[in-house]
Amino acid sequence: MAIADKFKKIPLFFKEVKQELKKVSWSSKEELLGATWVVIATTFFLAVYIGTIDFGLSKFLTTFLR
């Protein structure tokens, strides 16, 4: 396939992308904000949980290995 043939397909590609994006069911602003807060809260709680476990195991091993 020649390079010129590949460049002729570029506009077709973007036309098809535009058609597919029209089919997407986009979330509302409220749904997006709600999902964002769920991700932030989950990340925070997991960070605290993993940090607490890490700190506890670190203290335990430091005490145990001395």
FIKOLZA-1660 file (N, C-alpha, C; in steps of 0.1 Angstrom, whole numbers, plus 5000, padded with zeros to 4 digits):
% residues 66
   i   px   py   pz ch aa at
   1 5009 4988 5000  A  M  N
   1 5000 5000 5000  A  M CA
   1 5009 5012 5000  A  M  C
   2 5006 5021 4991  A  A  N
   2 5014 5033 4990  A  A CA
   2 5011 5043 5001  A  A  C
   3 5020 5052 5004  A  I  N
   3 5018 5062 5014  A  I CA
   3 5007 5071 5011  A  I  C
   4 5005 5074 4998  A  A  N
   4 4994 5083 4993  A  A CA
   4 4981 5077 4997  A  A  C
   5 4980 5064 4996  A  D  N
   5 4967 5057 4999  A  D CA
   5 4964 5058 5014  A  D  C
   6 4974 5057 5022  A  K  N
   6 4972 5059 5036  A  K CA
   6 4967 5072 5040  A  K  C
   7 4973 5083 5034  A  F  N
   7 4969 5096 5037  A  F CA
   7 4955 5099 5032  A  F  C
   8 4950 5092 5022  A  K  N
   8 4936 5094 5018  A  K CA
   8 4926 5088 5028  A  K  C
   9 4930 5079 5036  A  K  N
   9 4921 5073 5046  A  K CA
   9 4920 5081 5059  A  K  C
  10 4928 5091 5061  A  I  N
  10 4928 5099 5073  A  I CA
  10 4915 5107 5074  A  I  C
  11 4910 5114 5064  A  P  N
  11 4897 5120 5066  A  P CA
  11 4885 5110 5069  A  P  C
  12 4886 5099 5063  A  L  N
  12 4875 5089 5065  A  L CA
  12 4876 5084 5080  A  L  C
  13 4888 5082 5085  A  F  N
  13 4890 5078 5099  A  F CA
  13 4883 5088 5108  A  F  C
  14 4886 5101 5107  A  F  N
  14 4881 5111 5115  A  F CA
  14 4865 5112 5114  A  F  C
  15 4860 5110 5102  A  K  N
  15 4846 5110 5100  A  K CA
  15 4839 5099 5108  A  K  C
  16 4845 5087 5107  A  E  N
  16 4840 5076 5115  A  E CA
  16 4841 5078 5130  A  E  C
  17 4852 5084 5134  A  V  N
  17 4854 5087 5148  A  V CA
  17 4842 5096 5153  A  V  C
  18 4840 5107 5145  A  K  N
  18 4829 5116 5149  A  K CA
  18 4815 5109 5149  A  K  C
  19 4813 5100 5140  A  Q  N
  19 4800 5092 5140  A  Q CA
  19 4799 5084 5153  A  Q  C
  20 4810 5077 5157  A  E  N
  20 4810 5069 5168  A  E CA
  20 4808 5077 5181  A  E  C
  21 4814 5089 5182  A  L  N
  21 4813 5097 5194  A  L CA
  21 4799 5102 5196  A  L  C
  22 4791 5103 5185  A  K  N
  22 4777 5107 5186  A  K CA
  22 4769 5096 5192  A  K  C
  23 4773 5084 5192  A  K  N
  23 4766 5072 5197  A  K CA
  23 4768 5070 5212  A  K  C
  24 4779 5077 5217  A  V  N
  24 4783 5075 5231  A  V CA
  24 4772 5081 5240  A  V  C
  25 4769 5073 5251  A  S  N
  25 4760 5078 5261  A  S CA
  25 4769 5086 5272  A  S  C
  26 4769 5099 5271  A  W  N
  26 4778 5106 5280  A  W CA
  26 4771 5108 5294  A  W  C
  27 4779 5108 5304  A  S  N
  27 4774 5110 5318  A  S CA
  27 4770 5125 5319  A  S  C
  28 4761 5127 5328  A  S  N
  28 4757 5141 5332  A  S CA
  28 4768 5147 5341  A  S  C
  29 4767 5160 5343  A  K  N
  29 4777 5166 5351  A  K CA
  29 4776 5161 5366  A  K  C
  30 4763 5159 5370  A  E  N
  30 4761 5154 5384  A  E CA
  30 4766 5140 5386  A  E  C
  31 4764 5132 5376  A  E  N
  31 4769 5118 5377  A  E CA
  31 4785 5118 5377  A  E  C
  32 4791 5127 5369  A  L  N
  32 4805 5127 5368  A  L CA
  32 4811 5132 5381  A  L  C
  33 4805 5143 5387  A  L  N
  33 4809 5148 5400  A  L CA
  33 4808 5137 5411  A  L  C
  34 4796 5130 5411  A  G  N
  34 4794 5120 5421  A  G CA
  34 4805 5109 5420  A  G  C
  35 4807 5104 5408  A  A  N
  35 4817 5094 5406  A  A CA
  35 4831 5099 5410  A  A  C
  36 4834 5111 5407  A  T  N
  36 4847 5117 5411  A  T CA
  36 4849 5117 5426  A  T  C
  37 4839 5120 5433  A  W  N
  37 4840 5120 5448  A  W CA
  37 4841 5106 5453  A  W  C
  38 4834 5097 5447  A  V  N
  38 4836 5083 5451  A  V CA
  38 4850 5078 5450  A  V  C
  39 4856 5082 5438  A  V  N
  39 4870 5078 5436  A  V CA
  39 4880 5085 5446  A  V  C
  40 4877 5098 5448  A  I  N
  40 4886 5105 5458  A  I CA
  40 4885 5099 5472  A  I  C
  41 4872 5096 5476  A  A  N
  41 4870 5091 5490  A  A CA
  41 4876 5077 5491  A  A  C
  42 4874 5069 5481  A  T  N
  42 4880 5055 5481  A  T CA
  42 4895 5055 5482  A  T  C
  43 4901 5064 5474  A  T  N
  43 4915 5065 5473  A  T CA
  43 4921 5069 5487  A  T  C
  44 4914 5079 5493  A  F  N
  44 4918 5084 5506  A  F CA
  44 4917 5073 5517  A  F  C
  45 4906 5066 5517  A  F  N
  45 4904 5056 5527  A  F CA
  45 4914 5044 5525  A  F  C
  46 4916 5040 5513  A  L  N
  46 4926 5030 5510  A  L CA
  46 4940 5034 5514  A  L  C
  47 4944 5047 5511  A  A  N
  47 4957 5052 5515  A  A CA
  47 4959 5052 5530  A  A  C
  48 4949 5056 5537  A  V  N
  48 4949 5055 5552  A  V CA
  48 4950 5041 5557  A  V  C
  49 4942 5032 5551  A  Y  N
  49 4942 5018 5555  A  Y CA
  49 4956 5012 5553  A  Y  C
  50 4961 5013 5541  A  I  N
  50 4974 5007 5537  A  I CA
  50 4985 5014 5545  A  I  C
  51 4984 5027 5547  A  G  N
  51 4995 5033 5555  A  G CA
  51 4995 5028 5570  A  G  C
  52 4983 5026 5575  A  T  N
  52 4982 5021 5589  A  T CA
  52 4988 5007 5590  A  T  C
  53 4984 4998 5580  A  I  N
  53 4989 4985 5580  A  I CA
  53 5004 4985 5579  A  I  C
  54 5009 4993 5570  A  D  N
  54 5024 4994 5567  A  D CA
  54 5031 4999 5580  A  D  C
  55 5026 5009 5586  A  F  N
  55 5032 5014 5598  A  F CA
  55 5032 5003 5609  A  F  C
  56 5021 4997 5611  A  G  N
  56 5020 4986 5621  A  G CA
  56 5029 4975 5619  A  G  C
  57 5030 4970 5606  A  L  N
  57 5039 4959 5603  A  L CA
  57 5054 4963 5605  A  L  C
  58 5056 4976 5601  A  S  N
  58 5070 4981 5602  A  S CA
  58 5074 4981 5617  A  S  C
  59 5065 4986 5626  A  K  N
  59 5069 4987 5640  A  K CA
  59 5070 4972 5646  A  K  C
  60 5061 4963 5641  A  F  N
  60 5062 4949 5646  A  F CA
  60 5075 4943 5642  A  F  C
  61 5079 4944 5629  A  L  N
  61 5091 4938 5625  A  L CA
  61 5103 4944 5631  A  L  C
  62 5103 4958 5633  A  T  N
  62 5114 4964 5639  A  T CA
  62 5116 4959 5653  A  T  C
  63 5105 4957 5661  A  T  N
  63 5106 4952 5674  A  T CA
  63 5110 4937 5674  A  T  C
  64 5104 4930 5665  A  F  N
  64 5106 4915 5664  A  F CA
  64 5121 4912 5660  A  F  C
  65 5127 4920 5651  A  L  N
  65 5140 4916 5646  A  L CA
  65 5152 4922 5655  A  L  C
  66 5148 4930 5665  A  R  N
  66 5159 4935 5674  A  R CA
  66 5164 4925 5683  A  R  C
% end
